[in-house]
Amino acid sequence: MESRSEEQVIDSGKTVSNWAGLDSLADREAFFSSWLAIQCGAIEGCVQAFLVLRDPGRGQYLPVASWPEGSDGGERLADVLEQTLAEKEGMLVDLPRVDGAARYGLAYPVVVDGDCLGAVAVEVAGSEDRLRPAMESLKWGAVWIENYYRRLRNSEDMAALDRMKAAVEILAGVLAEEHFDGAAMAFVTTLATRLSCDRVSLGIVRKKYARVEAVSHSAVVGGKMNLHRAVGAAMDEAVSQRAEIMYPPLPDSPVFVLRDHEQLVDKHGSRSVMTVPLFAKDRYYGALTLERQKDIPFTEAELAYVKSVVALSGPALEDKHHQDRPVVFVMFDSLKRQAIRLFGAGYAGRKALLLAMVLLAVVLSFAKGEYRIKADAVLEGAVQRSVVAPFDGFIKSAPVRAGDVVAGNDLLCALDDRDLRLERLQWFSKKNQYQSQLQEAVARGDRAEANVIRAQLDQAAAQLELAESKLERVNIRAPFDGILLSGDLSQRLGSSIRQGEELFSIAPLDSYRLILKVDETRITDVTEEQRGILVLSALPTQHYEFSVEKITPVTTAEEGSNYFRVEAALDEVSPALRPGMEGVGKIEVDRRLLVSIWTRPLFEWFRLKTWSWWP
């Protein structure tokens, strides 16, 4: 009885120990061993059991726990495990009998979010009545393993979230500083406080060597040159090996050269050192060294924390460092970067563009073109005559108006002649009367009276001749073939006109004068007898050649510019031309380099501005 009581106490102690092992996530082996032991204890007739799980590093399924401990009969359950892992479903197979007793193999997969992470297999002895409860026990027991993985993932996610939150907070502090010195000091000081480090140093690679730029809790860098050289050497050691280095090294960590880290620890009192190189834009631009004087080694979790912080804040620090450099260095780096892109691999479009620009520059350096001066042009009649009123009178008729084409001697307008006819009749009667009086005075021999009457007779004859002359000019006719440029009397019939008043303006259709408005900046290039081409707005498809005849010293201010009036004559006259037509004329000067033609306005503006600004 005492022996059985001791066995019960031992079994009870093991059960309590197994359940306690399920509370720990850190000891993976203890968790799975405890779970398998509890699982086998709940299955009646369980002979042995095995738990296989997928190794994340290798991607293979490996045994992680067995029951009883040290059991070596796994080959009996190998087939059922393979089938379960392949089909992701529970399996039941008959196993060879042992001592005439029936044996069965049961297996159930461990599936988390559709991903098969492993399987558990047990060997059960006894009747078939035990199989159903055993399978249900495996099914419900697999939930513990699923919960383990979910808790593990949740713990990892929380750790990653904490690292990201800290990285964002540190980045905010870096971005809040305007210059690199302040940002670097805020970065290393905050990191030293959060990780309980005695010193955190930030170095930037210059000429292939790391130079310490900021040290936590120290406003001035350079006071301890030996320490900074040792820290810079440790940074170079990490950068040259392209890896994070921790001293003392962690168990099972890769083998690195640690000479400079050992010297830093031996000579400057640090017990633990961790150096993380900074990498961005395909190059290592710096390093971060963390030191502790207490014997507290750095962990993998702290390394992951620092790497998360550096991933966010590192590029911001590098940008601020580049911005704070002198402009000369910034320009030099920019030119160097562009040269690498132009002459290095890739960037085919940029290279093609540069080649095209070079070819264009070569062509422009030798290609010549016609240098022509553009000017607004207007067409005027070579002769423009005004038709005025010959005397005071009233308009009787006006058959034509401005814009009509008339022939020579065509009637332009007619004046009312009734008063003139009466005036002529009056003076004709007086003339006859004076002639009769003159004959009587001569007959009487009165010379004095005859002289007076003869003077009155001459006056009447003159007035009669004037009246007849006015009657001849009552009909106003065109002096030559042409077009009326102005004048519309059709709305003034019956109205009075004054002597000398302009009634019409007429110009011929076979003789024109071209007026060019040349900008004052180009007038020195214009000379007489130069040739040119005119295109009118009304006739854009036709070109008219002309030659310069006269350059007048008269300027006109229009739209903020001064223009000189240049007169030219057309070589040929078309019936489609009309006075007043406007267009653009180009005066041909000579042949010059195309680049000089296109850049001349820019250089002239630059010379003028330079002259105006020069004291």
C-alpha positions as CSV (number, residue, x, y, z in Angstrom):
1,M,0.0,0.0,0.0
2,E,2.8,2.4,0.8
3,S,4.4,1.6,-2.6
4,R,1.2,2.4,-4.5
5,S,0.7,5.6,-2.5
6,E,4.2,6.7,-3.5
7,E,3.5,6.0,-7.2
8,Q,0.3,8.0,-7.0
9,V,2.2,10.9,-5.5
10,I,4.8,10.7,-8.2
11,D,2.2,10.6,-11.0
12,S,0.4,13.5,-9.4
13,G,3.6,15.5,-9.3
14,K,4.3,14.7,-13.0
15,T,0.8,15.8,-13.9
16,V,1.2,19.1,-12.1
17,S,4.6,19.7,-13.7
18,N,3.2,18.9,-17.2
19,W,0.3,21.4,-16.8
20,A,2.8,24.0,-15.5
21,G,4.9,23.5,-18.7
22,L,2.0,24.6,-20.8
23,D,2.1,28.2,-19.4
24,S,5.6,29.0,-20.9
25,L,6.1,30.2,-24.4
26,A,9.8,30.7,-24.0
27,D,10.7,27.0,-23.4
28,R,9.4,25.4,-26.6
29,E,10.7,21.9,-25.9
30,A,9.2,21.9,-22.4
31,F,5.8,23.0,-23.7
32,F,5.5,20.3,-26.4
33,S,6.8,17.6,-24.1
34,S,4.3,18.6,-21.4
35,W,1.5,18.8,-23.9
36,L,2.3,15.3,-25.3
37,A,2.5,13.8,-21.9
38,I,-0.9,15.2,-20.9
39,Q,-2.4,14.1,-24.2
40,C,-1.1,10.5,-23.8
41,G,-2.4,10.4,-20.2
42,A,-5.9,11.2,-21.5
43,I,-5.9,8.4,-24.1
44,E,-6.7,5.0,-22.7
45,G,-4.4,2.3,-23.9
46,C,-1.8,4.7,-25.3
47,V,1.5,2.9,-25.9
48,Q,3.6,5.6,-27.5
49,A,3.2,9.0,-29.2
50,F,5.3,11.3,-31.3
51,L,4.8,15.0,-32.2
52,V,6.4,16.3,-35.4
53,L,6.4,20.1,-36.4
54,R,7.8,22.0,-39.3
55,D,11.2,23.7,-38.7
56,P,10.9,27.3,-40.0
57,G,14.6,27.4,-40.9
58,R,14.7,24.2,-42.9
59,G,11.2,23.9,-44.0
60,Q,11.1,20.2,-43.0
61,Y,9.0,18.3,-40.5
62,L,11.1,17.2,-37.5
63,P,10.2,15.3,-34.2
64,V,10.0,17.7,-31.3
65,A,8.6,15.4,-28.5
66,S,8.0,11.8,-27.8
67,W,6.2,9.7,-25.2
68,P,7.4,8.0,-23.2
69,E,10.6,10.0,-23.2
70,G,13.3,8.2,-25.2
71,S,10.9,6.0,-27.1
72,D,12.4,4.6,-30.3
73,G,9.4,3.0,-32.0
74,G,8.6,5.9,-34.3
75,E,8.9,3.8,-37.4
76,R,5.6,2.1,-36.6
77,L,3.8,5.5,-36.8
78,A,5.9,6.9,-39.8
79,D,3.3,5.9,-42.5
80,V,0.3,7.4,-40.7
81,L,2.2,10.6,-40.0
82,E,3.1,11.0,-43.7
83,Q,-0.5,10.4,-44.8
84,T,-1.8,12.9,-42.3
85,L,0.8,15.6,-43.3
86,A,0.0,15.1,-46.9
87,E,-3.8,15.1,-46.7
88,K,-4.1,17.4,-43.6
89,E,-6.8,15.1,-42.1
90,G,-7.0,12.7,-39.2
91,M,-5.9,9.1,-40.0
92,L,-6.4,5.7,-38.5
93,V,-4.4,2.6,-39.5
94,D,-4.0,-1.0,-38.3
95,L,-0.6,-1.7,-36.9
96,P,1.1,-5.2,-36.6
97,R,0.0,-7.0,-33.5
98,V,2.2,-7.3,-30.5
99,D,1.9,-10.4,-28.3
100,G,-1.3,-11.2,-30.1
101,A,-2.9,-7.9,-29.0
102,A,-4.4,-5.5,-31.5
103,R,-2.5,-2.2,-32.1
104,Y,-3.8,0.9,-33.9
105,G,-2.1,4.0,-35.2
106,L,-3.9,7.4,-35.0
107,A,-2.7,10.8,-36.3
108,Y,-4.2,14.3,-36.4
109,P,-2.7,17.4,-38.2
110,V,-2.0,20.7,-36.5
111,V,-3.4,23.4,-38.9
112,V,-3.2,27.1,-38.2
113,D,-5.0,29.5,-40.7
114,G,-4.9,26.8,-43.4
115,D,-1.2,26.1,-43.0
116,C,-0.2,22.6,-41.8
117,L,2.5,23.1,-39.2
118,G,2.8,19.4,-38.1
119,A,1.0,16.4,-36.7
120,V,0.7,14.2,-33.6
121,A,0.6,10.3,-33.8
122,V,-0.2,7.8,-31.1
123,E,-0.2,4.0,-30.9
124,V,-3.2,2.6,-29.0
125,A,-3.5,-1.0,-27.7
126,G,-6.8,-2.7,-26.9
127,S,-10.2,-2.9,-28.4
128,E,-11.7,-0.7,-31.1
129,D,-13.9,1.0,-28.5
130,R,-10.9,3.1,-27.5
131,L,-10.3,4.6,-30.9
132,R,-13.1,7.1,-31.2
133,P,-12.4,8.7,-27.8
134,A,-8.7,8.7,-28.7
135,M,-9.3,10.5,-32.0
136,E,-11.5,13.1,-30.3
137,S,-8.8,13.6,-27.6
138,L,-6.2,14.3,-30.3
139,K,-8.6,16.6,-32.1
140,W,-9.2,18.7,-29.0
141,G,-5.7,18.5,-27.9
142,A,-4.4,20.0,-31.2
143,V,-6.2,23.2,-30.2
144,W,-3.5,23.7,-27.5
145,I,-0.7,23.7,-30.2
146,E,-2.7,26.0,-32.4
147,N,-3.2,28.3,-29.5
148,Y,0.6,28.1,-28.8
149,Y,1.4,29.3,-32.3
150,R,-1.2,32.0,-32.2
151,R,0.1,33.3,-28.8
152,L,3.7,33.2,-30.2
153,R,2.6,35.1,-33.3
154,N,0.8,37.6,-31.2
155,S,3.8,38.1,-29.0
156,E,6.0,38.6,-32.0
157,D,3.5,41.1,-33.5
158,M,3.3,43.1,-30.3
159,A,7.1,43.2,-30.1
160,A,7.3,44.4,-33.8
161,L,4.6,47.0,-33.0
162,D,6.5,48.2,-30.0
163,R,9.7,48.5,-32.1
164,M,7.8,50.3,-34.9
165,K,6.2,52.7,-32.4
166,A,9.6,53.5,-30.8
167,A,11.1,54.0,-34.3
168,V,8.4,56.4,-35.3
169,E,8.8,58.4,-32.1
170,I,12.5,58.7,-32.6
171,L,12.0,59.6,-36.2
172,A,9.7,62.4,-35.1
173,G,12.4,63.8,-32.9
174,V,14.9,63.6,-35.7
175,L,12.6,65.4,-38.2
176,A,11.8,68.1,-35.6
177,E,15.4,69.3,-35.7
178,E,16.4,71.6,-38.6
179,H,20.1,70.7,-38.9
180,F,22.0,67.5,-38.8
181,D,23.9,68.2,-35.5
182,G,20.7,68.6,-33.5
183,A,19.0,65.7,-35.2
184,A,22.0,63.4,-34.6
185,M,22.2,64.4,-31.0
186,A,18.5,63.9,-30.4
187,F,18.7,60.5,-32.1
188,V,21.7,59.0,-30.1
189,T,20.5,60.5,-26.8
190,T,17.0,59.1,-27.1
191,L,18.3,55.7,-28.2
192,A,20.8,55.6,-25.3
193,T,18.0,56.4,-22.8
194,R,15.6,53.8,-24.2
195,L,18.1,50.9,-24.2
196,S,19.9,51.9,-21.0
197,C,23.2,52.5,-22.8
198,D,26.1,54.4,-21.3
199,R,27.1,55.7,-24.7
200,V,25.6,55.7,-28.2
201,S,27.8,57.0,-31.1
202,L,26.8,57.8,-34.6
203,G,29.4,57.8,-37.4
204,I,29.3,58.8,-41.0
205,V,31.6,57.2,-43.6
206,R,33.9,59.8,-45.1
207,K,36.6,58.7,-47.6
208,K,36.0,55.0,-46.8
209,Y,36.4,55.5,-43.0
210,A,33.7,56.1,-40.4
211,R,34.0,59.4,-38.5
212,V,32.1,59.9,-35.2
213,E,29.6,62.8,-35.7
214,A,27.5,62.6,-32.5
215,V,27.8,61.0,-29.1
216,S,24.9,60.7,-26.6
217,H,24.9,63.1,-23.6
218,S,27.7,65.0,-25.2
219,A,27.2,68.4,-26.9
220,V,30.8,68.6,-28.2
221,V,32.4,65.9,-30.3
222,G,36.2,65.7,-30.3
223,G,37.1,66.0,-26.7
224,K,38.1,62.4,-26.4
225,M,40.1,61.7,-29.5
226,N,41.3,58.2,-28.5
227,L,37.8,57.1,-27.6
228,H,36.4,58.4,-30.9
229,R,39.2,56.7,-32.8
230,A,38.4,53.4,-31.1
231,V,34.7,53.8,-31.8
232,G,35.4,54.7,-35.4
233,A,37.6,51.6,-35.8
234,A,34.8,49.4,-34.4
235,M,32.4,51.0,-36.9
236,D,34.8,50.4,-39.7
237,E,35.1,46.7,-38.6
238,A,31.3,46.3,-38.8
239,V,31.0,48.1,-42.1
240,S,33.8,46.2,-43.8
241,Q,32.2,42.9,-42.8
242,R,28.7,44.1,-43.9
243,A,27.1,42.8,-40.7
244,E,25.9,43.7,-37.2
245,I,28.5,42.9,-34.5
246,M,27.8,42.2,-30.9
247,Y,30.5,41.8,-28.3
248,P,30.5,39.5,-26.4
249,P,29.1,37.5,-29.3
250,L,25.8,35.6,-28.8
251,P,25.8,31.8,-28.7
252,D,25.6,30.1,-32.2
253,S,26.3,33.5,-33.8
254,P,28.4,33.7,-37.0
255,V,32.1,34.1,-36.6
256,F,33.3,37.7,-37.2
257,V,36.6,39.6,-36.7
258,L,36.2,41.3,-33.4
259,R,39.7,42.8,-32.8
260,D,38.6,46.5,-32.8
261,H,35.6,45.7,-30.6
262,E,37.8,43.9,-28.1
263,Q,40.2,46.8,-28.0
264,L,37.3,49.2,-27.4
265,V,36.1,47.0,-24.5
266,D,39.6,46.6,-23.0
267,K,40.8,50.2,-23.2
268,H,37.7,52.2,-22.5
269,G,35.7,50.3,-19.8
270,S,32.8,49.0,-21.8
271,R,31.5,45.6,-21.1
272,S,29.0,45.1,-24.0
273,V,29.2,46.7,-27.4
274,M,26.9,46.5,-30.4
275,T,27.6,48.1,-33.8
276,V,25.0,48.3,-36.6
277,P,26.1,49.5,-40.0
278,L,23.8,52.0,-41.8
279,F,22.9,51.0,-45.4
280,A,20.9,52.9,-48.0
281,K,21.0,53.6,-51.7
282,D,23.3,50.6,-52.4
283,R,26.0,51.7,-50.1
284,Y,27.0,51.8,-46.4
285,Y,27.0,55.4,-45.4
286,G,27.6,55.1,-41.6
287,A,27.3,53.0,-38.4
288,L,25.8,53.1,-35.0
289,T,27.7,51.9,-31.9
290,L,26.0,51.2,-28.5
291,E,28.0,50.6,-25.3
292,R,27.2,49.4,-21.8
293,Q,29.7,49.5,-18.9
294,K,27.6,47.1,-16.9
295,D,27.9,43.4,-17.6
296,I,24.5,43.3,-19.4
297,P,25.1,41.8,-23.0
298,F,22.9,42.9,-25.8
299,T,20.2,40.5,-27.0
300,E,18.6,39.6,-30.3
301,A,15.5,41.6,-29.4
302,E,17.5,44.7,-28.8
303,L,19.3,44.2,-32.1
304,A,15.9,44.0,-33.9
305,Y,14.8,47.1,-32.0
306,V,17.9,49.1,-33.2
307,K,17.5,47.9,-36.7
308,S,13.9,49.0,-36.8
309,V,14.9,52.5,-35.5
310,V,17.8,52.8,-37.9
311,A,15.6,51.7,-40.9
312,L,13.4,54.8,-40.4
313,S,15.7,57.4,-38.9
314,G,18.9,56.6,-40.9
315,P,17.8,58.0,-44.2
316,A,16.5,61.1,-42.6
317,L,19.8,61.7,-40.8
318,E,21.7,61.1,-44.0
319,D,19.5,63.7,-45.9
320,K,20.1,66.3,-43.2
321,H,23.8,65.6,-43.3
322,H,23.9,66.1,-47.0
323,Q,21.8,69.3,-46.7
324,D,24.1,70.8,-44.1
325,R,27.2,70.4,-46.2
326,P,28.7,73.4,-48.2
327,V,27.0,74.1,-51.5
328,V,30.3,73.2,-53.3
329,F,30.2,69.7,-52.0
330,V,26.5,69.3,-52.8
331,M,27.1,70.4,-56.4
332,F,30.1,68.2,-56.7
333,D,28.1,65.1,-55.5
334,S,25.3,66.0,-57.8
335,L,27.6,66.3,-60.8
336,K,29.3,63.0,-59.8
337,R,26.0,61.2,-59.5
338,Q,24.8,62.5,-62.9
339,A,28.2,61.5,-64.5
340,I,27.8,58.0,-63.1
341,R,24.3,57.7,-64.5
342,L,25.4,59.0,-67.9
343,F,28.6,56.9,-68.3
344,G,27.6,53.9,-66.1
345,A,25.2,51.1,-66.7
346,G,21.5,51.7,-67.3
347,Y,19.7,55.0,-67.9
348,A,19.5,54.3,-71.7
349,G,16.9,57.1,-72.2
350,R,19.2,59.7,-70.6
351,K,22.1,58.6,-72.6
352,A,20.1,58.8,-75.8
353,L,18.9,62.3,-74.9
354,L,22.5,63.4,-74.2
355,L,23.7,62.0,-77.5
356,A,20.9,63.8,-79.3
357,M,21.8,67.1,-77.6
358,V,25.4,66.7,-78.6
359,L,24.5,66.0,-82.2
360,L,22.2,69.0,-82.2
361,A,24.9,71.2,-80.8
362,V,27.4,70.0,-83.5
363,V,24.8,70.6,-86.2
364,L,24.0,74.1,-84.8
365,S,27.7,74.9,-84.6
366,F,28.1,74.5,-88.4
367,A,24.6,74.8,-89.9
368,K,23.7,78.2,-91.4
369,G,20.4,79.7,-92.2
370,E,18.8,82.8,-93.7
371,Y,18.8,85.6,-91.3
372,R,15.5,87.5,-91.8
373,I,13.9,90.4,-89.9
374,K,10.3,90.0,-89.2
375,A,8.0,93.1,-89.2
376,D,4.3,93.8,-89.3
377,A,3.3,95.2,-92.7
378,V,0.4,97.2,-94.1
379,L,-0.3,97.9,-97.8
380,E,-1.0,101.4,-99.0
381,G,-1.7,103.0,-102.3
382,A,1.3,104.5,-104.0
383,V,-0.8,107.6,-104.8
384,Q,-3.7,108.6,-102.6
385,R,-5.8,111.5,-103.8
386,S,-8.5,113.4,-101.9
387,V,-11.7,114.5,-103.7
388,V,-13.0,117.7,-102.1
389,A,-16.0,119.9,-102.5
390,P,-15.4,122.6,-105.2
391,F,-17.8,125.1,-103.6
392,D,-20.5,125.3,-101.0
393,G,-23.6,123.4,-102.0
394,F,-26.0,120.6,-101.3
395,I,-25.6,116.9,-102.2
396,K,-28.0,115.7,-104.9
397,S,-26.9,112.1,-105.5
398,A,-24.0,109.8,-104.4
399,P,-24.0,106.5,-106.4
400,V,-20.7,105.2,-104.9
401,R,-19.2,104.7,-101.5
402,A,-16.0,103.6,-99.8
403,G,-14.7,100.2,-101.1
404,D,-16.2,100.6,-104.6
405,V,-13.9,100.2,-107.5
406,V,-14.3,103.1,-110.0
407,A,-12.9,103.9,-113.4
408,G,-11.5,107.2,-114.5
409,N,-14.2,109.9,-115.0
410,D,-16.9,107.8,-113.3
411,L,-19.5,109.9,-111.4
412,L,-18.8,110.0,-107.7
413,C,-21.4,112.4,-106.5
414,A,-23.6,115.2,-108.0
415,L,-24.4,118.6,-106.3
416,D,-27.7,120.4,-106.6
417,D,-27.4,123.0,-109.5
418,R,-30.7,124.9,-109.3
419,D,-29.3,127.9,-107.5
420,L,-26.4,128.0,-109.9
421,R,-28.6,128.0,-112.9
422,L,-30.6,130.9,-111.5
423,E,-27.4,132.8,-110.7
424,R,-26.1,132.2,-114.2
425,L,-29.4,133.5,-115.7
426,Q,-29.2,136.6,-113.4
427,W,-25.7,137.5,-114.4
428,F,-26.5,136.8,-118.1
429,S,-29.4,139.3,-117.9
430,K,-27.3,141.9,-116.2
431,K,-24.6,141.5,-118.8
432,N,-27.1,142.2,-121.6
433,Q,-28.5,145.2,-119.7
434,Y,-25.0,146.7,-119.3
435,Q,-24.2,146.2,-123.0
436,S,-27.3,148.2,-123.9
437,Q,-26.4,151.0,-121.5
438,L,-22.9,151.0,-122.9
439,Q,-24.1,151.5,-126.4
440,E,-26.4,154.4,-125.4
441,A,-23.5,156.2,-123.5
442,V,-21.2,155.8,-126.5
443,A,-23.9,157.2,-128.8
444,R,-24.3,160.3,-126.5
445,G,-20.5,160.7,-126.3
446,D,-20.5,160.5,-122.5
447,R,-17.1,158.9,-121.9
448,A,-17.3,159.0,-118.1
449,E,-20.6,157.1,-118.0
450,A,-19.3,154.7,-120.7
451,N,-16.3,153.8,-118.6
452,V,-18.4,153.1,-115.5
453,I,-20.8,151.0,-117.5
454,R,-17.9,149.1,-119.1
455,A,-16.6,148.2,-115.6
456,Q,-20.0,146.9,-114.5
457,L,-20.2,144.9,-117.8
458,D,-16.8,143.2,-117.0
459,Q,-18.0,142.4,-113.5
460,A,-21.2,140.8,-114.8
461,A,-19.2,138.8,-117.4
462,A,-16.8,137.5,-114.6
463,Q,-19.7,136.5,-112.4
464,L,-21.4,134.7,-115.3
465,E,-18.2,132.9,-116.1
466,L,-17.9,131.8,-112.4
467,A,-21.5,130.5,-112.4
468,E,-20.9,128.6,-115.6
469,S,-17.6,127.1,-114.1
470,K,-19.5,126.0,-111.0
471,L,-22.2,124.4,-113.2
472,E,-19.4,122.4,-115.0
473,R,-18.1,121.1,-111.6
474,V,-21.5,120.1,-110.2
475,N,-20.8,116.4,-111.2
476,I,-17.7,115.3,-109.2
477,R,-15.9,112.5,-111.1
478,A,-13.1,110.1,-110.4
479,P,-9.7,111.4,-111.4
480,F,-8.3,107.9,-112.4
481,D,-9.1,104.2,-112.1
482,G,-8.9,103.1,-108.5
483,I,-10.7,102.2,-105.3
484,L,-12.5,104.5,-102.9
485,L,-10.7,104.3,-99.5
486,S,-13.1,106.6,-97.7
487,G,-16.3,108.5,-98.3
488,D,-20.0,107.5,-98.0
489,L,-22.4,110.3,-99.0
490,S,-25.4,108.1,-99.5
491,Q,-26.5,108.9,-96.0
492,R,-26.1,112.7,-96.5
493,L,-28.3,113.3,-99.5
494,G,-29.7,116.9,-99.4
495,S,-27.2,118.0,-96.7
496,S,-24.9,120.9,-97.2
497,I,-21.2,120.7,-97.8
498,R,-18.5,123.4,-97.4
499,Q,-15.9,124.3,-100.0
500,G,-12.7,122.3,-99.5
501,E,-14.4,119.5,-97.5
502,E,-13.0,116.1,-98.3
503,L,-15.7,113.9,-99.8
504,F,-13.7,110.9,-101.0
505,S,-10.2,109.4,-100.8
506,I,-9.2,107.3,-103.8
507,A,-6.1,105.2,-104.5
508,P,-5.1,103.4,-107.7
509,L,-5.2,99.5,-108.0
510,D,-2.0,99.1,-110.0
511,S,0.5,100.9,-107.7
512,Y,1.1,100.1,-104.1
513,R,3.5,101.1,-101.3
514,L,4.4,98.6,-98.6
515,I,4.9,100.0,-95.1
516,L,7.0,97.8,-92.7
517,K,7.2,98.5,-88.9
518,V,10.7,97.3,-88.0
519,D,11.6,97.0,-84.3
520,E,14.3,99.5,-83.2
521,T,16.6,96.6,-82.1
522,R,16.8,95.4,-85.7
523,I,16.7,98.7,-87.7
524,T,20.5,98.7,-88.0
525,D,20.4,95.5,-90.1
526,V,18.0,97.1,-92.6
527,T,19.4,98.8,-95.7
528,E,17.9,100.0,-99.0
529,E,17.5,97.6,-101.9
530,Q,17.3,94.6,-99.5
531,R,14.9,91.9,-100.7
532,G,12.0,90.4,-98.7
533,I,8.8,88.3,-98.8
534,L,5.3,89.5,-97.8
535,V,2.5,87.3,-96.7
536,L,-0.9,89.0,-96.1
537,S,-3.5,87.8,-93.6
538,A,-6.2,87.8,-96.2
539,L,-4.0,85.8,-98.7
540,P,-1.9,83.5,-96.5
541,T,-1.2,81.1,-99.4
542,Q,0.4,83.7,-101.6
543,H,3.9,85.2,-101.3
544,Y,4.8,88.6,-102.7
545,E,8.4,89.7,-103.1
546,F,9.4,93.3,-102.4
547,S,12.5,95.5,-102.1
548,V,13.3,98.1,-99.5
549,E,13.2,101.6,-101.0
550,K,13.3,104.0,-98.0
551,I,14.0,104.0,-94.3
552,T,12.4,106.9,-92.6
553,P,13.7,108.3,-89.3
554,V,10.1,108.3,-87.9
555,T,9.4,106.0,-84.9
556,T,6.0,104.8,-83.6
557,A,5.4,103.5,-80.1
558,E,3.1,100.5,-80.0
559,E,2.6,98.0,-77.2
560,G,5.6,99.1,-75.3
561,S,8.1,98.9,-78.2
562,N,9.4,101.4,-80.7
563,Y,9.1,100.8,-84.5
564,F,10.7,102.5,-87.5
565,R,8.7,103.1,-90.7
566,V,10.3,101.3,-93.6
567,E,8.9,101.7,-97.2
568,A,9.2,99.0,-99.8
569,A,7.9,98.4,-103.3
570,L,6.2,95.1,-104.5
571,D,7.8,93.4,-107.6
572,E,4.4,92.3,-108.9
573,V,0.9,93.6,-108.3
574,S,-2.0,91.2,-108.1
575,P,-5.7,92.1,-108.8
576,A,-6.5,90.6,-105.4
577,L,-4.6,93.3,-103.5
578,R,-6.3,96.1,-101.8
579,P,-5.0,99.1,-99.9
580,G,-5.2,98.6,-96.1
581,M,-4.4,94.9,-96.2
582,E,-2.1,93.8,-93.3
583,G,0.3,90.9,-92.9
584,V,3.9,90.0,-92.0
585,G,7.0,90.9,-94.0
586,K,10.4,89.3,-93.7
587,I,13.5,91.2,-94.8
588,E,16.4,89.0,-95.9
589,V,19.7,90.2,-94.5
590,D,22.3,87.5,-95.0
591,R,23.2,83.9,-94.0
592,R,24.4,83.2,-90.5
593,L,24.8,80.4,-88.0
594,L,21.5,79.1,-86.8
595,V,22.6,79.2,-83.2
596,S,23.6,82.9,-83.5
597,I,20.2,83.7,-85.0
598,W,18.2,82.0,-82.3
599,T,20.3,83.2,-79.3
600,R,20.8,86.8,-80.5
601,P,17.8,88.3,-78.6
602,L,19.0,86.6,-75.4
603,F,22.5,87.9,-75.6
604,E,21.3,91.4,-76.5
605,W,19.0,91.4,-73.5
606,F,21.8,90.1,-71.3
607,R,24.3,92.8,-72.5
608,L,21.7,95.6,-72.0
609,K,20.8,94.4,-68.5
610,T,24.5,94.0,-67.6
611,W,25.2,97.5,-68.8
612,S,22.2,98.9,-66.8
613,W,23.2,97.1,-63.6
614,W,26.9,97.9,-63.9
615,P,27.9,100.8,-61.6
